[in-house]
Amino acid sequence: MAKSENFSLPGIGEEDQRSEKRIDFAKRVGLSPGRITQLVNNGMPTLPNGRIPIAEALAWMEANLDQTRRGGKPPPASVQDPAIAVPSGDAPSLVQIKTQHERAKLIALKQRIQKEAGQLVNREEVERAIAARAKAEREALVAWGLRASAVIAAEVGCDPGALHIVLDREIHEHLEAMSQMELLEGEFS
C-alpha cells in the first residue's frame, strides 16, 4: 500500500478540516455555545452540516460585533490558530491591560511613598491654607491703610478722614483687581 503524500482525515473533506463544531468554536472565541447559536441565527456563516467555517466566522464576528460589547472573554491562546486569527481591532490585549494595571499600582505606590515622606499633601488642606493666608494678607493690607492714612495726612498736612476714604477705596479696588487675576501655570511650583 502506497503512502499518500497529502494527509487528510478519512471521511472529512478539506472544507471540514477548516471548520469546527459549535462548541469547539465557542471555546476558540471565548463565548458560550448558546451565544454561538444566537450569532448563527443572526447570520454568522455555517456549513450545510452545521459546522462553523473558522476563517469566515471570525471575519463575520469582526465585521458585525462591537468588540467592547461582545460579552465574552478573550479566547485562550492555546485554542487560537494564528494562521486564521482575525486581529481584534481596538480591543486591548491582556498584556496591555496588565501593563496598565501595573502602572496604576506603581503610581499609587509612588504617591504613598511621597505622602509618607511629607512630599505629598492633601489638596483640601492646601486650599484651606491658601484661603486663610489670602484673608490674612487682605486684612493686613486694609489695616495698614488705616494706620498709614493718619501718618501720611500728618506729614502732608491734609484732612486724615478724607485721605483715609481715598486710600481705603484704592486698597479695595487693588484687592478686587488682584482677585480677578488668573494664576499662571507653574507660578507656585
C-alpha positions as CSV (number, residue, x, y, z in Angstrom):
1,M,0.0,0.0,0.0
2,A,1.5,3.3,-1.1
3,K,1.6,6.2,1.3
4,S,-0.3,9.3,0.4
5,E,1.8,12.5,0.3
6,N,-1.2,14.6,1.4
7,F,-2.6,13.7,4.8
8,S,-6.3,14.0,5.2
9,L,-8.7,12.6,7.7
10,P,-10.9,9.8,6.3
11,G,-14.5,10.9,5.6
12,I,-13.7,14.6,6.2
13,G,-13.3,16.9,3.3
14,E,-10.8,19.8,3.1
15,E,-13.6,22.3,3.9
16,D,-14.5,20.4,7.1
17,Q,-10.9,20.4,8.3
18,R,-11.0,24.3,8.4
19,S,-14.3,24.2,10.4
20,E,-15.3,23.3,13.9
21,K,-18.3,22.1,15.8
22,R,-20.1,25.0,17.6
23,I,-18.8,24.0,21.0
24,D,-15.2,24.0,19.8
25,F,-15.7,27.3,18.0
26,A,-17.2,28.7,21.2
27,K,-14.1,27.8,23.1
28,R,-11.9,29.3,20.4
29,V,-13.6,32.7,20.6
30,G,-14.4,32.7,24.4
31,L,-18.2,32.6,24.1
32,S,-20.8,30.2,25.3
33,P,-22.3,27.6,22.8
34,G,-25.6,29.3,23.3
35,R,-24.2,32.7,22.2
36,I,-22.7,31.0,19.1
37,T,-26.3,29.7,18.3
38,Q,-27.6,33.2,18.6
39,L,-24.9,34.5,16.3
40,V,-25.7,31.8,13.7
41,N,-29.3,32.9,13.9
42,N,-28.2,36.4,13.3
43,G,-26.3,35.5,10.1
44,M,-22.9,34.1,11.1
45,P,-21.9,31.6,8.4
46,T,-22.2,27.9,8.8
47,L,-21.7,24.9,6.6
48,P,-24.6,22.6,5.5
49,N,-23.5,20.0,8.1
50,G,-23.8,22.6,10.9
51,R,-20.1,23.1,11.4
52,I,-18.6,26.6,11.7
53,P,-16.1,27.7,9.0
54,I,-13.4,29.2,11.2
55,A,-12.0,32.0,9.0
56,E,-15.4,33.1,7.6
57,A,-17.0,33.1,11.1
58,L,-14.1,35.1,12.7
59,A,-14.3,37.6,9.8
60,W,-18.1,37.9,10.3
61,M,-17.7,38.4,14.0
62,E,-15.1,41.1,13.4
63,A,-17.3,42.9,11.0
64,N,-20.6,42.5,12.9
65,L,-19.9,42.6,16.6
66,D,-18.8,45.5,18.7
67,Q,-15.7,44.2,20.4
68,T,-16.3,46.3,23.6
69,R,-19.8,44.8,24.0
70,R,-19.1,41.3,22.8
71,G,-19.8,39.9,26.2
72,G,-17.2,37.1,26.0
73,K,-13.7,36.8,27.4
74,P,-10.8,36.6,25.1
75,P,-10.1,33.1,23.8
76,P,-7.3,31.2,25.5
77,A,-4.0,31.4,23.5
78,S,-4.0,27.6,23.3
79,V,-7.1,27.4,21.1
80,Q,-6.2,30.3,18.7
81,D,-4.9,29.4,15.3
82,P,-2.6,32.3,14.4
83,A,-2.8,31.4,10.7
84,I,-6.5,32.3,10.6
85,A,-6.9,34.6,13.6
86,V,-8.5,37.9,12.8
87,P,-7.0,40.9,14.6
88,S,-9.2,42.1,17.4
89,G,-9.1,45.8,16.3
90,D,-9.1,48.4,19.2
91,A,-9.7,45.9,22.0
92,P,-6.8,45.9,24.4
93,S,-4.8,42.7,24.8
94,L,-4.3,41.0,28.1
95,V,-0.7,42.2,28.1
96,Q,-1.9,45.8,27.6
97,I,-4.4,45.5,30.4
98,K,-1.9,44.0,32.8
99,T,0.6,46.8,31.9
100,Q,-2.0,49.5,32.7
101,H,-2.8,47.7,36.0
102,E,0.9,47.6,36.9
103,R,1.4,51.3,36.0
104,A,-1.6,52.2,38.2
105,K,-0.2,50.2,41.1
106,L,3.2,51.9,40.6
107,I,1.6,55.4,40.6
108,A,-0.3,54.5,43.8
109,L,2.9,53.2,45.4
110,K,4.9,56.4,44.5
111,Q,2.1,58.6,45.9
112,R,2.0,56.6,49.2
113,I,5.8,56.9,49.5
114,Q,5.7,60.7,48.8
115,K,2.9,61.2,51.3
116,E,4.8,59.2,54.0
117,A,7.9,61.3,53.2
118,G,5.9,64.6,53.6
119,Q,6.3,65.4,49.9
120,L,2.6,64.9,49.0
121,V,-0.1,66.9,50.7
122,N,-3.9,66.8,50.9
123,R,-5.5,69.2,48.3
124,E,-8.3,70.4,50.6
125,E,-5.7,71.2,53.3
126,V,-3.7,73.2,50.9
127,E,-6.7,75.1,49.6
128,R,-7.8,76.0,53.1
129,A,-4.3,77.2,53.9
130,I,-4.2,79.4,50.8
131,A,-7.6,80.9,51.6
132,A,-6.6,81.6,55.2
133,R,-3.3,83.2,54.0
134,A,-5.1,85.4,51.4
135,K,-7.7,86.5,54.0
136,A,-4.9,87.4,56.5
137,E,-3.0,89.4,53.8
138,R,-6.2,91.2,52.8
139,E,-6.9,92.2,56.4
140,A,-3.3,93.3,57.0
141,L,-3.4,95.5,53.9
142,V,-6.7,97.1,54.9
143,A,-5.3,97.7,58.5
144,W,-2.1,99.2,57.0
145,G,-4.2,101.6,55.0
146,L,-5.9,102.8,58.2
147,R,-2.6,103.3,60.1
148,A,-0.8,104.8,57.1
149,S,-3.5,107.3,56.3
150,A,-3.1,109.1,59.6
151,V,0.7,109.2,59.2
152,I,0.5,110.5,55.6
153,A,-2.1,113.1,56.5
154,A,0.1,114.4,59.3
155,E,3.2,114.7,57.1
156,V,1.4,116.2,54.1
157,G,-0.9,118.4,56.1
158,C,-4.3,117.2,54.8
159,D,-7.6,116.0,56.3
160,P,-7.0,112.5,57.8
161,G,-10.6,111.4,57.2
162,A,-10.6,112.3,53.5
163,L,-7.2,110.7,53.0
164,H,-8.4,107.5,54.8
165,I,-11.5,107.3,52.5
166,V,-9.4,107.7,49.3
167,L,-6.7,105.3,50.5
168,D,-9.3,102.7,51.7
169,R,-11.1,102.9,48.3
170,E,-7.8,102.4,46.3
171,I,-6.8,99.5,48.5
172,H,-10.1,97.7,48.0
173,E,-10.0,98.3,44.2
174,H,-6.5,96.9,44.1
175,L,-7.6,93.8,46.1
176,E,-10.5,93.3,43.7
177,A,-8.3,93.6,40.7
178,M,-5.9,91.0,42.2
179,S,-8.7,88.6,42.9
180,Q,-9.7,88.7,39.2
181,M,-6.2,87.8,38.0
182,E,-5.7,84.3,36.8
183,L,-2.7,82.4,38.1
184,L,-0.1,81.5,35.5
185,E,0.5,77.7,35.2
186,G,3.6,76.8,37.2
187,E,3.6,80.1,39.1
188,F,3.7,78.4,42.5
189,S,5.9,75.4,41.7
